[in-house]
């Protein structure tokens, strides 16, 4: 054990509700969790056309559907989300074996879309159990039909706890363009020395997923996400590509970054003056190769706009390491350690960090099971001249804006969303007809293209 000193960052003040229902809270529980009890989400989506399809289940379980629809609709209304139970298309009940037949499944989903006159926004899929057809369901819905799906299990419908309904509602709201939580003090107030309200900032995240170790031919999948609103900076859209088998450097980063900058320009009205880029999944031996090639790709993209030179900060995010942090007992004994995890917000930037480079460990979450694993952040390039305290506080505050849960997460959200989007791209390749993917490692099978009404949403959340 190495003795060292750390510090604990205070949680940020959060904003719930919108218009005349704004409420501010500061998470003060030991695990920094907060509640939506008697509170609205920061921005509720409006879902005017939706449907429900059941895969499997017993007749007794089917009776739960009506109760589930009513309670989910009521919980959404309490949270400020419009999910009108009067606009739902009649529930459809199918055998779970339907998920084994891609052609029939696609035809069934197309009929549901046609029944909604092509305007279906949400399809809730209730499943008897986890099934490998989940990958086909997501691929067909998002690339062929153009509808966002939300899956859940009958085992959860039998209980219908308030927490389950709230979690489901939050995921639906985030996927359909809403916003669940926002920082009470917008980002220009977080670091006024750097972030100015009239100069928008884009947060980007990138990750590459590789096939399992025994697979010697399938392509790797890369995802890049970027924030699309300012100053809230809590809505992200993604771009995904397949690339050369097990290649870590992102091959088409310039193309994806260009698409994201165009979307940002449409949403905000101007290009970002600063870009904070979080890169996940890079080992230390590849740091500077990744920095050189991917920074060049982003710079090349920016140069396509005359006179446009944003200030870029490039940060590598690592979770795969063996560093663990423990309390010492209050009596100061070096041989006794507390049996509790370190508190959320714990930062260590001395002794175990690099003697000359800009890196630190941040444990932004509360470990509910096992020993907390802090995240290692390594700032490889910084044109924004962040001070150590500033970048640590920025990342810590961002960890409270993750859309799916009511507590801070262990990984900064841009990197977390990139990981989720890359996993979704991997699902697109796991089709029932796998023979078409048995190609040489030098060939790359392209991912199917997302429908336009889905690609601007956080469908991967």
N, C-alpha and C positions, 0 to 999 in steps of 0.2 A: 504494500500500500504506500502511495505517495501522499504526503501531507500538503495541502494547498488551501488557499482561501478563495471563496467565490462570493457572489452577491445575488440577491433575489430581486428581479424587476417587479415593480408594482403593476397590477392589471390595468388596462385602459378602461375608460368609461365608454359604455356601449349605448347605442340608440336603438330603441324598439319603436314600432308604430310609425304612422305617417300622418300628414296634415294636422288635424287637431288632436290626434291621439299620441303624440310623441311622448315617450317615457325614457328616461335615462337610468341606467343601472351600472354599478361597478361590482363585478363578481368578487364576493368576499368569502365564499366558502373555501375550505382547505383545498378542494380540487378545482376551484375557479369555475364551477358549473353555474349556469343561470337558468331561469325558467321563463316560459312564455305564458305562465298563468296570468290571466287578466291583461294580456298584452297582445298587440298586433305585430305582425312582421313589418320590417321596414318598408317593403313595397310588395303588395299582394298582386299576383297574376289573376287574370280573368279567363276562366276556362268555360267557354260557351257550348262546346260540343265534345262529348267524351263517351266512352263505351267501356264495357267490362266483358272479358272473356275468361271462362273457367276451363282449366285443363285438369281433368280427373276429379277426384273427390266423391264422397258418398252422398246419397240423397239427403241425409241428415246435415251434412256440411253445406249442401246447396241452400238449405233454409237460412243459413247465416248471411247470405249475400245481401238480402234486403236490409237487414240490420246493419251490416257493414257499410253499405252505401249511405244510409241515413246518418250513421254516426260520423263517418268520414266527412260528409258534406257539412254537418253541424260543426265539427272541429275546425274545418277550413274556414267556415264563416266566423267563428270565434277568433281566428288568427288573422282575419282580414283578407282571406283568399276566396275568390268567387269560384265555387265548384257546385253549380246548381244541379240538384238531384232531379229536377224536372227536365233537364236537357240531356240526360243520359239515354243512350240507345239501349233497348231491352237487352239484359244480360244474355250471353250465349254460353251454352254448356257443351264442352267437347271432351272426348276421352283423352287421356294424357298421351296415348300413342300417336296422336296427331302431330306431336312435336318430332316424331321420327321421320315424317314425310314432308320434305321441304316444299315440293310442288303444291300439295294440298293445303299446307299451312299458308303459303303465299296467296293462294286463291281465296282462302277464308278471310285473311286480313284485307285483301282488296275489296271483298264484298262488304266488310264492315265500313271501309272508307267510302264506298259508293253509297251506302245507306245514310251516311252523314253528308252527302252531296259534295264529297271531296274536301270537307272542312274539318275533319276530325283532328282535334288538338292533342288528346290524351287517350291512351288505351291502357287500362289497368288489367293486368294478367294475374289471375289467382291460380296457383299451382298446388297440386297434391303433394309434391316433393320436388327437391332439386333435380333438374334434368339436363342432360347434355344438349338438348334442343334449345336451351336458353340462348346459345350463341346464334343459331339460325334465326330465332325470333327477333333478337336485337338487330341482326344484319338486315333482315327483310323489312322490318319496320322503319329503320332509319335510312336505308339506301334505296329501297324499292317503293315503299308505300309513302313515306314522308310523314311519320307520326311518332311522337314521343311515347315511350312505354314505361310503366311502373309495375314491377313484379312483386308479388308477396305470396306467402304460403298459408294454406288453410290452418296450419297449426297455430299461427298467430291470430287468425280470424276467430278462433274458438274462444280466445280470451278477450280480445278487443280492449286492451288497456289504454288508458289515456296517453301514456308515453309512446306506445306503438302508433296510435293515430297521429300524434304530434310529429313523430319522426317521419311518417309517411307523407304528411301534409307539407313538411319542410322540404323534403326531396322533390315533391311534385312542384312546389312553388319555384324552387331554384331551376328545375328543368324547363319550366314554361316561361322563363324570362323575368320572374320576380326576384326579390332580394330579401333575405331573412334577417340579416343583422348588419349593422353599420357602426363604425366608430363614431362616437359622439363628436369628437373633434376631428374634422376632416383632415386629410393628409397635409395640406399646407400648414396646418397648425402643429402637426407632429414634429416637423423639423423646419421651422420657418426660415432658417439660414439657407436652406437648399430648395425646399419645395415652395414655389410661389403659386398662388391661386390662378393667375392668368397664364401660367405655363404648365400645361398638362404633362403628366408622367405616365409612362406605360410600364407595368410589371409583366415580365415574360417568364415562362417556365418551359423547360425542355427535358425530355427523357427518352431513352431508347430501351426497348425490351427485346430480348433475344429468345430464340426457341430453346426448349429444354435440352439438357446436355447430350442426350442420345440422338437428337435430330441434327443431321449433318447437311441439310439442304434448304430448309424453310427460311424465308427472308426474316430479317429483323424489322421491327416496327418502331417508328419514331413519331412522337407527338410534340407539338409546340403550342402553347396556349398564351394568351395575352389579355390583360384587362381592357375593357371597352368602355369604362365610364370614369369620369374624374369630376370632383375630387373623392368620390366614395371608393373607387377602385375595387369593387367586389363582384363584378360580372366578367366572366372570362369566356371567350370562344376559342375553339381549337382548330388545328389543322394536323392531319395525320398522313403519313406516307409509309410505304414499305421500302426497304433498301437492302443492300448487299448483306448476305448471311454473316451475322456476328460482327459487322462493322460498327464501331462505336462513334466515329465522327459522323455528324448529321450531314447527309449528302445534299439534300435539297433545302437547306435552311434558308438560303436567299429567297427562294420561291415562296416558302411558307411565311417568312417574315414580311415579304412584300405584300402578301394577301392580308396579313393581320394589320399592317400599317394602313392599307386602303380601308379596311373595315373601321379602324380607329378614326380615320379622317372623316368617314361618313357619320359616325356616332357622335364624336366630340366637336367636329368642325375645324380642327387643326391637328397637325402632326405633333407627337410628343416631343418636348424639348429634352427630356431625359428618359433613358431606358434602363431599368433595373432587371438584369437577366439572371435567372436562377437555373443552373444546370445540374441535373440529378444523374447519379449513376456513373460517375467518373472516378477511376482509381488515381492515386497520386502519380503513378508512372506516366499517365496520359494527360496530366494537367495542362502542360504548355503546348502540346500538340493540339488538344481540343481548343484551348484559348486562341492560338494562332489562326487555325482554320475557321472556327466558327465566328470569331470576332471579325475576320475578314469578310465572311459571308454577310453578316449584318451590316457592316460598313458598305459593302457593295450595293446592298439593297437601298440603303439611305442615300447613296450617291446618285441614284436615279432621279431624285428630286433636287432640282438646281438649288445650290446654296444650303442644303439641309445637312447639318452635322450635329446630331444630338449627343449629349454627354452620356456615356455608357458605363455602367458598373456591372462586372461579370463575377458572379458568385457561384462556386461549386458547393453542392449540398451532399453530405454523406451520412448515411445511416448504417452502413455495413462496416462497423469497426468494433473493437473489443473494449473500448473505454467505458467504465461505469463509475458513477460518483455516489458516495455514501456520506451520511452524517457521521460526525463523531459525537459520542455521548457528551452531555453537558459537563460531566465531571472532568473532561479533558483527557481522559485516558486514551492513549493511542491504540490500545488493544481492544477497545469496545466500540461498536458501531450501532447506531440506531436501527431498529427493525422496520422503520418507515422509509418510503422513497423520499428523495429530495423534492422540495416543493416546486410547483410550476413557476417558471420564470428564472430558474437558477442559471447563472452564467459563469463560466470559467474561461479566462483568457490569459492565464499565466501558468508558468511551471510546465504544464503538459502540452502547451501549444508550441508552434514553431518559433525559434528565437528571433528570427528576422522578418518573417512574413505575417500577413494580416489574417489571422484565423482565430476562432473561438468555438467553444461548446455551449450550446443553449438547450436546456430541457424546458420546453414551453408547456408541456402537458403533465397531467397527473397519471402516474402508472397505476392502473387498476389491477393489473395482474403481473406478477413477477417483478423484476428490477427494471426501473426506468432506464431507457437508453437515450442519452442526449444526442442531439443532432450536431454534426461537425460542419460548420460553415467556414469556407476558405475564400476570401476575396482575392481573386487573381488579377483583376484590373479595375481601377476605380478613377474615372475621370470626374466624378462628382465630389471628390475629396471628403468623403464621409469620415467623421471621427468614429472611433471605436464604439463609444457609447451610443452614438446616433444610429449606426446600422444595427446594433443589437436591439435597441428599443423599437426600431422600425420593423424588424423581422418578428419580434415578440408580439407587437400590436397586430401585425398581419395574421398571426396564428389564431386570433380571436374572430376572424371574418370568414372562416370556412363554412360553407353553406349547409352541410349535412348534419351538424350536431350543435349542441348547446354547451360546448366547452372548448377550450383551446386545444389545437391539434399539435402533434409532435413535429410536423413538417410544414415549412412555409407554404401557404396555399398554392402559389403558382407552380411549384414543383409537385405538390400533391395532385393538382388537377392534371398536370402533364402525365403523371404516372397513371391516373385513372383513364385518360384518353388513350394512352398507348396500350393499356390493357384492353380497351374496347376495340382498338384496331386489330389486336391479336385475335380477339373473338371472331372478327370478320373472316379471318383466314381458316378458322376451325370449322369448316363446313362439312356437311355430311359426305359430299363427294370430294374426298381428299386426294383422289388420284391426280387431279389437275395440278396439285402443288408439289408433286414429286419431280422437281427440276434440279439442275445443277446449282451449286452455291453461287455461281456467277450470274445466274438469271434471277430476275426479281419479278414476282407476280404482283401487279398493282392492286391496291385496295379498291373495293367498290366505292363509287362516289356518293357522298351524302346528298340527300335532297335539299334544295335551297331553303325550304321552310324549317329544316332541322339544323343545318350547319351553323346558324347564328345563335343557337341555344346551347345551354349547358346540359345537353342530352346525356353526357357521359357521367354526370354527377351521381 
